[in-house]
């Protein structure tokens, strides 16, 4: 890998100062854990003149509890999130997703906000400069053709963060801070279906916290497929939340990651509310997930495998939650 | 551009002028000469560069030196004392947990982080904690046995 290019490093003490620094410097990037950003910079994927290190901002590294739920600072590490007793007991999908990110050592540095804002990934993009040069680059960086879909005018790089689908099924909101103050938006609205512009954050905005409501009527879980069991990005990741209403399904929510340029909620599941979780319901779950799947040739593993495995993961998780609820 | 970095390395407080774009692994190896910390994949995939930052195992190749300002850094060089090897070093030696030795500093620091947080881990916990560390020689069994042996030794040893 290349040496890091020259850049200035700032270490603000507050989120407001971080936003001001970002506005003041045109070519700047926020860095949190750096476990993805630093290797990407060294592969020549970005060349920022200024890095703004968010690791010295105490207000972003805390979890606060209210009657409604948790406010989790974007700077909370995934290792801390995965073992927080409130998260483990009441938001199991979030704890499982945090624990599924990368390896144990990454999670000591990597943060919630970093995983939510993770750059999209593709076999033609996450490569050395030499490699990318040899294929004359791709649409996402320095090229004019998407190597995954050559006639496409858009980039299909896949969003590969594990935590976002868990937060989608848990009904979380994100808090972002900009020059004009803070605003909150539903987690799904943080993303757009475009491998090159997958975040809807404005240039001056910083993700500072996530609000996750408690709703103990729901149980939830997260599972992913990956090449290295202990340390890899998802080939496909699925989060499921289920509410049981007596003998019937009260509600079912499913969200996926790794199979499109954004994490997304699966539509069409309302029809099984009020029904038994039987073979017919399982078929509907699998069909809805399959319909929403947008797996492309972005990983070395075949897209068809990722497409086939996603509904299986969803059905298996829903069954496990149903049995345990 | 360089700026002043204050931190503790292996128990010694330091104030060094360090380039703002310097990685922790380069600061340790090039500037301080602590070459026990190994550079393997150099991209966060192998764990050979694992060091302890405030008792937690972190990847020195994916960490900026200035990002750990004010922290306590411990490397493999800080494990042994005048009394001899640490219990993990001794266990790796006695139970053949090391062969070519390249992954060993990272393995020992990751295991040290585990034992500080959880002095009596079961085998599943050991395997999970070392999940980010690759070894091409041992097949891992001897490494896990070494960590189990270290966990059963008295702490002062």
Interface residues (C-beta under 8 A of the other chain):
Chain A: X1 X4 X5 X6 X7 X8 X9 X11 X31 X33 X34 X35 X38 X39 X42 X51 X53 X55 X56 X79 X102 X103 X104 X105 X106 X108 X109 X229 X230 X231
Chain B: X1 X3 X20 X21 X22 X23 X42 X43 X44 X45 X47 X50 X53 X56 X57 X58 X59 X62 X63 X64 X66 X67 X69 X110 X128 X129 X130 X131 X132 X133
